[in-house]
Amino acid sequence: MNEFFKKLPFIDHVLKGIGQIMLQENRWTGLLFLIGIFMGSWQCGVAVLLSTAAGTFTAMKLNYAKSEINAGLYGFSAALVGVALSFLFETTLLIWILIVLGGALAAVIQHFFIQKKIPVFTFPFIIITWILVFALHHFTHIPPSVMLSSEVVPTEYDDFLACTNGFGEVIFQGGVLSGMIFFLAVFISSPIAALYGLAASILGAGLSQLNGEPIKEIHMGLFGFNAVLSAIAFSGVKKTDGLWVLIAVLITIAIDDLLIDNHCLDMVGGVFTFPFVAGTWITLLIRKVFLKTKA
């Protein structure tokens, strides 16, 4: 298979870009993510492929560093722009055009921050999607997608499944099977990251329940997916890694619950992965101060 990807490196870059949604530079992780997305919605699957390809192609044409393109760094924010727009809106011609343009723009913004050596994670996706959602709601009459209004059927296993549903909601997938596939996809790349993510999803669900958040949304993983990303970002084999994971996850959950409870970002589509980005930035700052003090 390595020979196949050597002959078709663009496919490799795209799959790694999809894998980087959960910080995994692994083509097989990306492929499993793609399968899980297509299982939830073919529109989301096609959108992810288009936007990731657009971001990767843009990076190649603008002669960004090959090592960064190979690692999929210009694919993940682009991928999330695509899946978000196809999840939130009916996929009209305008939405498909915005999916491609948004993916390309995400790569340009990502490159700007990479050049400045600022770890922005999924921030390019967040800012682009907020602007597009606001504009589409105010200046067009494109209806919401069927997925957005579809009812989730409760089951007796909801408490158990909430932990993997947190993985699914990172990429806007509420299906039980998609969540399990996403967990497995991270596990084959980094078992420790997957297990930390699982623990974070459980913690996010538990603390949000104590905070009185709607139980249906907790079971869907809506209060766990940002915690999953924060846990993966700080995961590692050292004992201190566990401490930083805990700090990042607690900060992320607090930001997530605060923003959702106060409807702070409803007019731009919701919090998306902003609690993860903000929680990670704060934790990185705390760690930097702590290490300086220790030195």
One Martini backbone bead per residue (centre of mass of N, CA, C, O) as a GRO file, in nm:
protein
  295
    1MET     BB    1   0.054   0.065  -0.016
    2ASN     BB    2   0.292   0.263  -0.021
    3GLU     BB    3   0.315   0.267  -0.331
    4PHE     BB    4   0.043   0.394  -0.386
    5PHE     BB    5   0.102   0.666  -0.225
    6LYS     BB    6   0.353   0.743  -0.394
    7LYS     BB    7   0.189   0.771  -0.665
    8LEU     BB    8  -0.055   0.917  -0.470
    9PRO     BB    9   0.000   1.176  -0.266
   10PHE     BB   10  -0.267   1.337  -0.251
   11ILE     BB   11  -0.430   1.121  -0.102
   12ASP     BB   12  -0.248   1.117   0.146
   13HIS     BB   13  -0.286   1.414   0.227
   14VAL     BB   14  -0.593   1.403   0.263
   15LEU     BB   15  -0.609   1.178   0.478
   16LYS     BB   16  -0.426   1.325   0.684
   17GLY     BB   17  -0.605   1.574   0.707
   18ILE     BB   18  -0.843   1.419   0.832
   19GLY     BB   19  -0.680   1.299   1.074
   20GLN     BB   20  -0.608   1.595   1.196
   21ILE     BB   21  -0.871   1.655   1.343
   22MET     BB   22  -0.728   1.448   1.579
   23LEU     BB   23  -0.407   1.474   1.559
   24GLN     BB   24  -0.350   1.259   1.308
   25GLU     BB   25  -0.072   1.125   1.123
   26ASN     BB   26  -0.300   0.921   0.951
   27ARG     BB   27  -0.440   0.762   0.686
   28TRP     BB   28  -0.624   0.548   0.835
   29THR     BB   29  -0.771   0.746   1.007
   30GLY     BB   30  -0.887   0.911   0.772
   31LEU     BB   31  -1.042   0.677   0.639
   32LEU     BB   32  -1.227   0.615   0.882
   33PHE     BB   33  -1.353   0.890   0.900
   34LEU     BB   34  -1.477   0.883   0.615
   35ILE     BB   35  -1.656   0.639   0.659
   36GLY     BB   36  -1.817   0.757   0.902
   37ILE     BB   37  -1.931   0.998   0.743
   38PHE     BB   38  -2.076   0.840   0.513
   39MET     BB   39  -2.266   0.688   0.710
   40GLY     BB   40  -2.416   0.955   0.792
   41SER     BB   41  -2.328   1.126   0.512
   42TRP     BB   42  -2.273   1.193   0.184
   43GLN     BB   43  -2.245   1.499   0.192
   44CYS     BB   44  -2.022   1.509   0.408
   45GLY     BB   45  -1.820   1.332   0.257
   46VAL     BB   46  -1.788   1.509   0.005
   47ALA     BB   47  -1.716   1.772   0.155
   48VAL     BB   48  -1.453   1.671   0.283
   49LEU     BB   49  -1.307   1.606   0.022
   50LEU     BB   50  -1.325   1.884  -0.113
   51SER     BB   51  -1.201   2.068   0.113
   52THR     BB   52  -0.935   1.913   0.153
   53ALA     BB   53  -0.843   1.933  -0.140
   54ALA     BB   54  -0.844   2.243  -0.152
   55GLY     BB   55  -0.636   2.293   0.073
   56THR     BB   56  -0.406   2.118  -0.045
   57PHE     BB   57  -0.389   2.250  -0.327
   58THR     BB   58  -0.326   2.535  -0.228
   59ALA     BB   59  -0.059   2.464  -0.083
   60MET     BB   60   0.084   2.361  -0.339
   61LYS     BB   61   0.051   2.620  -0.522
   62LEU     BB   62   0.193   2.804  -0.277
   63ASN     BB   63   0.450   2.653  -0.170
   64TYR     BB   64   0.442   2.497   0.071
   65ALA     BB   65   0.559   2.295   0.287
   66LYS     BB   66   0.594   1.963   0.234
   67SER     BB   67   0.586   1.856   0.528
   68GLU     BB   68   0.308   1.990   0.591
   69ILE     BB   69   0.146   1.856   0.369
   70ASN     BB   70   0.217   1.557   0.441
   71ALA     BB   71   0.082   1.597   0.741
   72GLY     BB   72  -0.207   1.760   0.694
   73LEU     BB   73  -0.216   2.080   0.785
   74TYR     BB   74  -0.423   2.171   0.523
   75GLY     BB   75  -0.697   1.983   0.596
   76PHE     BB   76  -0.864   2.001   0.872
   77SER     BB   77  -1.006   2.278   0.857
   78ALA     BB   78  -1.127   2.228   0.581
   79ALA     BB   79  -1.294   1.978   0.656
   80LEU     BB   80  -1.475   2.125   0.871
   81VAL     BB   81  -1.605   2.324   0.682
   82GLY     BB   82  -1.748   2.117   0.505
   83VAL     BB   83  -1.913   1.960   0.723
   84ALA     BB   84  -2.061   2.202   0.847
   85LEU     BB   85  -2.217   2.308   0.596
   86SER     BB   86  -2.355   2.025   0.527
   87PHE     BB   87  -2.500   2.008   0.810
   88LEU     BB   88  -2.651   2.299   0.829
   89PHE     BB   89  -2.709   2.281   0.511
   90GLU     BB   90  -2.841   2.279   0.225
   91THR     BB   91  -2.696   2.146  -0.076
   92THR     BB   92  -2.626   2.383  -0.261
   93LEU     BB   93  -2.440   2.543  -0.484
   94LEU     BB   94  -2.331   2.756  -0.285
   95ILE     BB   95  -2.228   2.557  -0.073
   96TRP     BB   96  -2.022   2.411  -0.255
   97ILE     BB   97  -1.854   2.662  -0.312
   98LEU     BB   98  -1.790   2.729  -0.009
   99ILE     BB   99  -1.643   2.467   0.054
  100VAL     BB  100  -1.405   2.521  -0.136
  101LEU     BB  101  -1.326   2.812  -0.048
  102GLY     BB  102  -1.301   2.749   0.257
  103GLY     BB  103  -1.073   2.541   0.228
  104ALA     BB  104  -0.866   2.734   0.101
  105LEU     BB  105  -0.868   2.953   0.325
  106ALA     BB  106  -0.779   2.772   0.560
  107ALA     BB  107  -0.491   2.726   0.452
  108VAL     BB  108  -0.397   3.021   0.459
  109ILE     BB  109  -0.443   3.071   0.762
  110GLN     BB  110  -0.272   2.839   0.866
  111HIS     BB  111  -0.004   2.942   0.745
  112PHE     BB  112   0.020   3.205   0.898
  113PHE     BB  113   0.046   3.064   1.183
  114ILE     BB  114   0.283   2.879   1.121
  115GLN     BB  115   0.484   3.110   1.057
  116LYS     BB  116   0.430   3.232   1.363
  117LYS     BB  117   0.416   2.991   1.568
  118ILE     BB  118   0.096   2.940   1.610
  119PRO     BB  119  -0.127   2.744   1.793
  120VAL     BB  120  -0.460   2.703   1.641
  121PHE     BB  121  -0.564   2.463   1.511
  122THR     BB  122  -0.919   2.513   1.442
  123PHE     BB  123  -0.958   2.827   1.400
  124PRO     BB  124  -1.003   2.866   1.093
  125PHE     BB  125  -1.271   2.714   1.091
  126ILE     BB  126  -1.427   2.887   1.291
  127ILE     BB  127  -1.411   3.171   1.155
  128ILE     BB  128  -1.527   3.091   0.879
  129THR     BB  129  -1.798   2.964   0.980
  130TRP     BB  130  -1.912   3.201   1.131
  131ILE     BB  131  -1.926   3.394   0.888
  132LEU     BB  132  -2.096   3.215   0.697
  133VAL     BB  133  -2.341   3.168   0.878
  134PHE     BB  134  -2.418   3.462   0.918
  135ALA     BB  135  -2.450   3.531   0.615
  136LEU     BB  136  -2.658   3.306   0.538
  137HIS     BB  137  -2.880   3.397   0.744
  138HIS     BB  138  -2.895   3.714   0.634
  139PHE     BB  139  -2.858   3.670   0.285
  140THR     BB  140  -3.029   3.403   0.287
  141HIS     BB  141  -3.265   3.102   0.214
  142ILE     BB  142  -3.122   2.860   0.325
  143PRO     BB  143  -3.191   2.571   0.441
  144PRO     BB  144  -3.176   2.340   0.653
  145SER     BB  145  -3.084   2.045   0.720
  146VAL     BB  146  -3.202   1.737   0.794
  147MET     BB  147  -2.995   1.666   1.020
  148LEU     BB  148  -3.060   1.906   1.215
  149SER     BB  149  -3.380   1.792   1.259
  150SER     BB  150  -3.319   1.522   1.353
  151GLU     BB  151  -3.410   1.258   1.546
  152VAL     BB  152  -3.316   1.108   1.846
  153VAL     BB  153  -3.312   0.780   1.947
  154PRO     BB  154  -3.358   0.638   2.232
  155THR     BB  155  -3.162   0.427   2.454
  156GLU     BB  156  -3.040   0.200   2.698
  157TYR     BB  157  -2.721   0.285   2.598
  158ASP     BB  158  -2.657   0.594   2.626
  159ASP     BB  159  -2.455   0.612   2.864
  160PHE     BB  160  -2.235   0.440   2.718
  161LEU     BB  161  -2.228   0.598   2.428
  162ALA     BB  162  -2.135   0.891   2.505
  163CYS     BB  163  -1.823   0.849   2.485
  164THR     BB  164  -1.817   0.802   2.161
  165ASN     BB  165  -1.993   1.044   2.071
  166GLY     BB  166  -1.770   1.255   2.119
  167PHE     BB  167  -1.614   1.174   1.862
  168GLY     BB  168  -1.839   1.219   1.649
  169GLU     BB  169  -1.891   1.538   1.708
  170VAL     BB  170  -1.629   1.653   1.591
  171ILE     BB  171  -1.773   1.560   1.288
  172PHE     BB  172  -2.095   1.582   1.306
  173GLN     BB  173  -2.159   1.284   1.437
  174GLY     BB  174  -2.443   1.099   1.583
  175GLY     BB  175  -2.363   0.821   1.531
  176VAL     BB  176  -2.269   0.540   1.686
  177LEU     BB  177  -2.076   0.414   1.473
  178SER     BB  178  -1.904   0.662   1.416
  179GLY     BB  179  -1.787   0.694   1.701
  180MET     BB  180  -1.645   0.416   1.706
  181ILE     BB  181  -1.469   0.459   1.455
  182PHE     BB  182  -1.318   0.709   1.561
  183PHE     BB  183  -1.190   0.574   1.802
  184LEU     BB  184  -1.040   0.355   1.640
  185ALA     BB  185  -0.877   0.553   1.461
  186VAL     BB  186  -0.711   0.667   1.699
  187PHE     BB  187  -0.607   0.399   1.825
  188ILE     BB  188  -0.423   0.305   1.578
  189SER     BB  189  -0.236   0.560   1.622
  190SER     BB  190  -0.321   0.632   1.951
  191PRO     BB  191  -0.405   0.485   2.234
  192ILE     BB  192  -0.362   0.712   2.447
  193ALA     BB  193  -0.541   0.925   2.307
  194ALA     BB  194  -0.805   0.761   2.304
  195LEU     BB  195  -0.826   0.716   2.616
  196TYR     BB  196  -0.824   1.009   2.699
  197GLY     BB  197  -1.071   1.085   2.527
  198LEU     BB  198  -1.270   0.897   2.669
  199ALA     BB  199  -1.240   1.018   2.953
  200ALA     BB  200  -1.324   1.308   2.867
  201SER     BB  201  -1.609   1.238   2.769
  202ILE     BB  202  -1.710   1.137   3.043
  203LEU     BB  203  -1.646   1.395   3.203
  204GLY     BB  204  -1.818   1.588   3.033
  205ALA     BB  205  -2.087   1.444   3.084
  206GLY     BB  206  -2.087   1.448   3.397
  207LEU     BB  207  -2.051   1.758   3.448
  208SER     BB  208  -2.296   1.848   3.273
  209GLN     BB  209  -2.506   1.701   3.443
  210LEU     BB  210  -2.445   1.855   3.707
  211ASN     BB  211  -2.515   2.137   3.547
  212GLY     BB  212  -2.799   2.071   3.386
  213GLU     BB  213  -2.788   1.950   3.122
  214PRO     BB  214  -2.914   1.807   2.858
  215ILE     BB  215  -2.936   1.467   2.827
  216LYS     BB  216  -2.955   1.430   2.519
  217GLU     BB  217  -2.695   1.598   2.450
  218ILE     BB  218  -2.503   1.428   2.614
  219HIS     BB  219  -2.551   1.157   2.463
  220MET     BB  220  -2.453   1.284   2.182
  221GLY     BB  221  -2.170   1.455   2.267
  222LEU     BB  222  -2.188   1.782   2.297
  223PHE     BB  223  -2.014   1.773   2.594
  224GLY     BB  224  -1.734   1.605   2.475
  225PHE     BB  225  -1.565   1.686   2.211
  226ASN     BB  226  -1.374   1.906   2.324
  227ALA     BB  227  -1.243   1.726   2.539
  228VAL     BB  228  -1.120   1.523   2.346
  229LEU     BB  229  -0.923   1.720   2.203
  230SER     BB  230  -0.768   1.814   2.456
  231ALA     BB  231  -0.663   1.534   2.537
  232ILE     BB  232  -0.509   1.471   2.276
  233ALA     BB  233  -0.316   1.721   2.280
  234PHE     BB  234  -0.188   1.616   2.584
  235SER     BB  235  -0.103   1.347   2.521
  236GLY     BB  236   0.087   1.084   2.699
  237VAL     BB  237   0.329   0.885   2.888
  238LYS     BB  238   0.348   1.079   3.101
  239LYS     BB  239   0.244   1.178   3.408
  240THR     BB  240   0.212   1.487   3.341
  241ASP     BB  241   0.012   1.457   3.108
  242GLY     BB  242  -0.237   1.391   3.281
  243LEU     BB  243  -0.252   1.670   3.417
  244TRP     BB  244  -0.286   1.841   3.155
  245VAL     BB  245  -0.538   1.704   3.061
  246LEU     BB  246  -0.716   1.777   3.302
  247ILE     BB  247  -0.691   2.082   3.284
  248ALA     BB  248  -0.790   2.114   2.990
  249VAL     BB  249  -1.066   1.975   3.025
  250LEU     BB  250  -1.185   2.157   3.249
  251ILE     BB  251  -1.165   2.422   3.093
  252THR     BB  252  -1.328   2.335   2.845
  253ILE     BB  253  -1.593   2.265   2.990
  254ALA     BB  254  -1.641   2.545   3.113
  255ILE     BB  255  -1.656   2.699   2.845
  256ASP     BB  256  -1.875   2.535   2.708
  257ASP     BB  257  -2.105   2.572   2.917
  258LEU     BB  258  -2.103   2.883   2.923
  259LEU     BB  259  -2.165   2.937   2.619
  260ILE     BB  260  -2.425   2.766   2.598
  261ASP     BB  261  -2.597   2.882   2.836
  262ASN     BB  262  -2.558   3.194   2.702
  263HIS     BB  263  -2.574   3.199   2.387
  264CYS     BB  264  -2.314   3.342   2.252
  265LEU     BB  265  -2.299   3.168   1.943
  266ASP     BB  266  -2.572   3.129   1.786
  267MET     BB  267  -2.548   3.344   1.541
  268VAL     BB  268  -2.279   3.153   1.429
  269GLY     BB  269  -2.374   2.827   1.509
  270GLY     BB  270  -2.173   2.811   1.756
  271VAL     BB  271  -1.890   2.673   1.914
  272PHE     BB  272  -1.771   2.426   1.827
  273THR     BB  273  -1.406   2.423   1.880
  274PHE     BB  274  -1.345   2.663   2.079
  275PRO     BB  275  -1.306   2.537   2.364
  276PHE     BB  276  -1.054   2.382   2.280
  277VAL     BB  277  -0.877   2.620   2.194
  278ALA     BB  278  -0.899   2.789   2.453
  279GLY     BB  279  -0.815   2.565   2.656
  280THR     BB  280  -0.535   2.517   2.525
  281TRP     BB  281  -0.417   2.798   2.546
  282ILE     BB  282  -0.437   2.823   2.855
  283THR     BB  283  -0.268   2.569   2.922
  284LEU     BB  284  -0.009   2.657   2.776
  285LEU     BB  285   0.031   2.908   2.954
  286ILE     BB  286   0.046   2.766   3.225
  287ARG     BB  287   0.286   2.581   3.151
  288LYS     BB  288   0.487   2.805   3.088
  289VAL     BB  289   0.484   2.938   3.368
  290PHE     BB  290   0.557   2.686   3.532
  291LEU     BB  291   0.833   2.622   3.390
  292LYS     BB  292   0.962   2.895   3.459
  293THR     BB  293   0.938   2.875   3.768
  294LYS     BB  294   1.095   2.604   3.792
  295ALA     BB  295   1.363   2.728   3.653
   0.00000   0.00000   0.00000
